[in-house]
C-alpha cells in the first residue's frame, strides 16, 4: 500500500473536514493519535478544544455566536481504562457506554449512522486504541451513506494488530471541498509519523488549510507504562 507524507496530504486538500490519525512512533515506544476539526461556517469555526478529566470536548469560543450546537458540540476523545476513543461526534459517548458494557467497538456503533446534515450526510469516523501490558493495537470505523443516498448506511471497520513502528493510518470525513461535500472513500490512508510529539503537532497544524482549520489534538501514549502526553492547539485564542 502506498505510504503518504501527512503534510503533503493535508496541504493538497483544503477541506478534509475532520480527521483522525492513529499509529506507532518510529522508535516503537509510543501509540500516536491526532484529531482535528475544520469549518466553513461561522458556527463551525467558532469552536475550541478544552481538556476534560477523561479527554477533550468542543466548546463555543464565543457563546453569543453559537447558532446551533447540533453536530458541533461533543466530546471527541474519552478514555475508558486502557482504551482511548477518538471520534468526530457524539458517538464517542455511544462507544464509551457500550464498551463499558462489554460490547465490542464494532458492535457499539451498530445503532449509529452518518450525520443528519443533508445533502452532505457527513460520515461518522471513529477510532479506538488499546494499550495494555506493553502491547498496542487499534481499529478505525467509518459509517457513511451509499454515495449520498441516505436510505443506505455503509459500515466499515479496519483493525490493526501490532502496528508497524513509524506508520499510522489517516481517515477523514471528506475527500475535498465541494457541494455537497464528497465523503471519504477507501481504506484509511497509510502515513508516516515521528517520534517527537511537538514536531508532529507542528507538522499537522501548519499543514492544515489556514482559513478552514479550527482545532487540533495530539496524544502520545507510552506503550510500556500507559502514560500519556497531550497537545491541544486552537486557532481561536483569547
Rosetta blueprint (number, residue, H / E / L):
1 X L
2 X L
3 X E
4 X E
5 X L
6 X H
7 X H
8 X H
9 X H
10 X H
11 X H
12 X L
13 X L
14 X L
15 X L
16 X L
17 X L
18 X L
19 X E
20 X E
21 X E
22 X E
23 X E
24 X E
25 X L
26 X L
27 X L
28 X L
29 X L
30 X E
31 X E
32 X E
33 X E
34 X E
35 X E
36 X E
37 X E
38 X E
39 X L
40 X L
41 X L
42 X H
43 X H
44 X H
45 X H
46 X L
47 X E
48 X E
49 X E
50 X E
51 X E
52 X E
53 X L
54 X L
55 X E
56 X E
57 X E
58 X E
59 X E
60 X E
61 X L
62 X L
63 X H
64 X H
65 X H
66 X L
67 X L
68 X L
69 X L
70 X L
71 X L
72 X L
73 X L
74 X L
75 X L
76 X L
77 X E
78 X E
79 X E
80 X E
81 X L
82 X L
83 X E
84 X E
85 X E
86 X E
87 X E
88 X L
89 X L
90 X L
91 X H
92 X H
93 X H
94 X H
95 X H
96 X H
97 X H
98 X H
99 X H
100 X L
101 X L
102 X L
103 X L
104 X L
105 X H
106 X H
107 X H
108 X H
109 X L
110 X L
111 X L
112 X L
113 X L
114 X L
115 X L
116 X L
117 X L
118 X L
119 X L
120 X L
121 X L
122 X L
123 X L
124 X E
125 X E
126 X E
127 X E
128 X E
129 X E
130 X E
131 X E
132 X E
133 X L
134 X L
135 X E
136 X E
137 X E
138 X E
139 X E
140 X E
141 X E
142 X E
143 X E
144 X E
145 X E
146 X E
147 X L
148 X L
149 X E
150 X E
151 X E
152 X E
153 X E
154 X E
155 X E
156 X E
157 X E
158 X E
159 X E
160 X E
161 X E
162 X L
163 X L
164 X L
165 X L
166 X L
167 X E
168 X E
169 X E
170 X E
171 X E
172 X E
173 X L
174 X E
175 X L
176 X L
177 X L
178 X L
179 X L
180 X L
181 X L
182 X L
183 X E
184 X L
185 X L
186 X L
187 X L
188 X L
189 X E
190 X E
191 X E
192 X E
193 X L
194 X L
195 X L
196 X L
197 X H
198 X H
199 X H
200 X H
201 X H
202 X H
203 X H
204 X H
205 X H
206 X H
207 X H
208 X L
209 X L
210 X L
211 X L
212 X L
213 X E
214 X E
215 X E
216 X E
217 X E
218 X E
219 X E
220 X E
221 X E
222 X E
223 X L
224 X L
225 X L
226 X L
227 X L
228 X E
229 X E
230 X E
231 X E
232 X E
233 X E
234 X E
235 X L
236 X L
237 X L
238 X L
